[in-house]
Amino acid sequence: MGGSWWSARPTCTGTMLTSAVFTGLSWNPVADVRALFTYPFMVHALAAGTIVAVMAGVIGWFMVLRRQTFAGHTLSLTAFTGASAAVLAGVPIVLGYFTVCGLGALALAGASGPRRSQGIESAATGSIQAFALGLGFLFVSLYHGVLNGLDSLLFGTFLGITSSQVLVLLVVAAVAIALVAVAGRPLLFASVDPDVARAAGVRVQLLGLGFLLVLGLSVAETSQITGALLVFALLVTPAATAQRLTTRPLAGVVLSVTLALLVTWLGLALAYFSVYPVGFYITSLSFALYVLARVLA
Amino acid sequence: MLAQEFMRNALVAGSFVGIACGLVGWFVVLRAQVFAGDALSHVAFTGALAAAALGIDIRAGLFLATILGGVVMGALGDRARADDVVIGTLFAWTLGLGVLFLSIFTTNGSGSNGTAGVRVLFGSIFGLSTADVRISVVLAVAAVAVLAVLGRPLLFASLDGVVAVAQGVPVRMIGLVFLGLVGLVAAQATQAVGALLLLGLLAAPAGAAHRLTGRPSLGLGLSALFALGSVWLGLSLSYVFPTLPPSTMIISTAAGIYVAAMSFSPLRRLVGLSLRATRPEGDDMPKTLLMVGTRKGAFLLESDADRRDWNLRGPYCEAWPVYHAVHDAVTGAIYAAAVSEWHGSAVWRSNDLGETWTHSSEGISYGEDGERKISKASTLAARNGRVLVGVEAPGIFESKDGGETFSLLTTLAGQPGSEAWDDPANQPPGHLGISAIAFDKDDDARFWAIVQGVGLFETTDDGASWTPRNRGLRADWPRPHEEVGFCVHKVVRSDDKRLFQQNHVGMHRSDDDALTWTEITEGLPTEFGFAAAAHPHDRDTFYVVPLAPLHGRTMPDGKATVWQTKDAGSSWKPLRKGLPQEGAHLGVLREAMAIDTHDVPGLYFGTSTGQLFASNDEGGSWSEIASYLPPISSVEVAIID
């Protein structure tokens, strides 16, 4: 690819801060939207972004409900480790993402033993996170000359997504959402009041582990688009916004998905027409929505 | 290795970074603010890159951003601590900004593509100049100095914020300054191990220390030591194997120490052993002490702050029936109200946690010729060196000399209902006595007393005058007086204004210092019960043991259960984990439940068939810590420093 990793358009060259931020916008919305779909890479990016947004919206809603944002963030960083390990080993990156995120989920579940003090538990989560990142950095430095690769692992790229990758994304998202749909009711119960749920015979511990695994799965998937550092934004912010606006579960999940889709599409489009990275747009848009929701609600 | 200047610089700077991270990290873990530390590490990334993009010194951006970030999170107040969603949302955006700055910086063409970003993310400890080293030494010393000044109030505020506020400690301000300090240390550590990895240096050594010991001074020392060890070992490994990046090696060592602390219980025992070796007796480990009054003497059980393993001692008080045993936190004395068939009522006391005991009944008498007789010293309350003894027939005696001699304080003369309890015909043993005395939180002259079968009374002038406090209570029987005639079983206080009451026909709550009562029985299996306890740190949380009414007075359906409310009685939840659920027809008497004041309070109850159950997690799970004691009439708990 011709340009730098952070830029949406392969032909775009570096510009100064003061120069035009948005290039190629024609002020004709129809033409602009059509322009978005001109290149196959952009069509793939939009398809992948849509799949990822739907899944992040659903899983993220439960993550926020369960107050597992720290765990979610840690898992999202293990995605980086997975990707760098895969690059080093020469296996497909997807494999690295899923394996290491799964392992990360297991480690987190192990660290958060039943009724451990909050401080110590979060210390365990923090240690796992830093260790995973350290390993990732090790893998990257063992694999020489991949600084560009490092940045895109961390901050994401939606260039060069192939149609087969889109297919993999679709399958994984379908599995993850199906799992949550099946376990939704007891999971909701166990998340809202674990003690009563346990007393009512719900297998809270098992559900917790299962949810962490699904979270790992979706993080692994989302990282491929947003990068390990920004996956968190798509998981947490739309869900947090939705939960500020409604406490009803179904409406909340739908709203969370809608917001995730909105910021992803807008972010991709903005990045396409500008020189700044998609991650910046997605995080900023979703944060703006969150602030708006806080002010309104 | 030391011949190389870059290595010397790395070791010196790394050591100081390590010590600062270890010490500050210990408090971060204690305050459960690891996630805030995580957020700060990302703020560090963004701050550094913003400076790079603007073309100013990276360090300026780094320190400005993290310290500011810490203070902002602190300013969000309690929310910065509890609401991790807010932190998460904020720092997801911060990261997005960081990416923007990175792209601006790299497109501006200053520096090779992405190197600055990688340096900020993963550190460059081998690239530190002598000036850099000097800065990190100065900063580390400053951070440790701030901690030294702040340490004691910070510890207090972290362990028990509510009490600290009450004592006039500026808890919010301290929290603010502390997060600013975390920001400073984070910025300093970013230069050594990078923004992404500094969390490991904050969390892992401190987490390991917290797992090994609950004692602050030892924990802080261990935490700093672990962090220092991680830096040294990590740097050496990286020096020997140049392909291994130093920051990874440092964090891996720290994580390794954490795993070792978690899984290597022999290590834990070793630390425990060396502790015991250096501090033979009377070590300053806080002990949790249970005082159990039984039909055959008093028993003591001791444990550490974990409250897992208990040591049983006794019986004491020559195996007299003990109705109530309490601890005076100020004098350290244990008192036990006992009644022997031969010697009558007396108060036993021990000033050495049960090693030696003496007893006295001097002055506990209504006189030889009077019509009132003392059949039982039934309840005790000890505070600031003074002991109050509630007896039957109703009266309260006090001792101001640590239980040597007693004198009559009050008989609640003239109160509605007193004509009945003063009548000798109504004074066979086991009828109308003072069954409980509860002090006000601050005022020694103000306390409440229960007269069995009559109701609750309050005095604000040390027993000189009394007022009935039963408004809003229910009774299913005819009452001759408007103000009294209620069967109050147990009253406990949760904070300044709030009390809970279990009586014969329901649970009640008062939010105005017992002036009026509201029933909160709904949701409980029965309205009857004796024992109750209020959470020491949460005014809405409260525990009760409902019993089947009528004459059985045991737990309904033979399932041992403690019920908990977390919303001041709006809803109730059964706590059963670890308690027998079949054929357990257990009774729990009035004073036979207690709660301690640890961070996560422990809950205890004893049965009238001699089993003692304990929970070290607010009732979440239980274990039987004594099985074959005589019938238990009282359980009290104290934390001994």
Interface residues (C-beta under 8 A of the other chain):
Chain A: S4 W6 S7 G14 T15 M16 L17 V64 R67 T69 F70 G72 H73 L77 R115 S117 Q118 G119 I120 S122 A123 A124 T125 G126 S127 I128 Q129 A130 F131 L133 G134 L135 F137 L138 S141 L142 L147 N148 L150 D151 L154 F155 D195 V196 R198 A199 L229 L230 F232 A233 V236 T237 A240 Q243 V275 Y276 P277 G279 F280 Y281 I282 T283 S284 S286 F287 Y290
Chain B: V29 L30 R31 A32 V34 F35 G37 D38 A53 D84 V85 V86 I87 G88 T89 L90 A92 W93 L95 G96 L97 V99 L100 L102 S103 I104 T106 T107 N108 G109 N113 G114 T115 G117 V118 L121 F122 G194 L196 L197 L198 L199 G200 L201 L202 A203 A204 A206 G207 H210 R211 T243 L244 P245 S247 T248 M249 I250 I251 S252 A254 A255 Y258 M262 K573 P574 R576 K577 D599 V600 D617 G620 S621
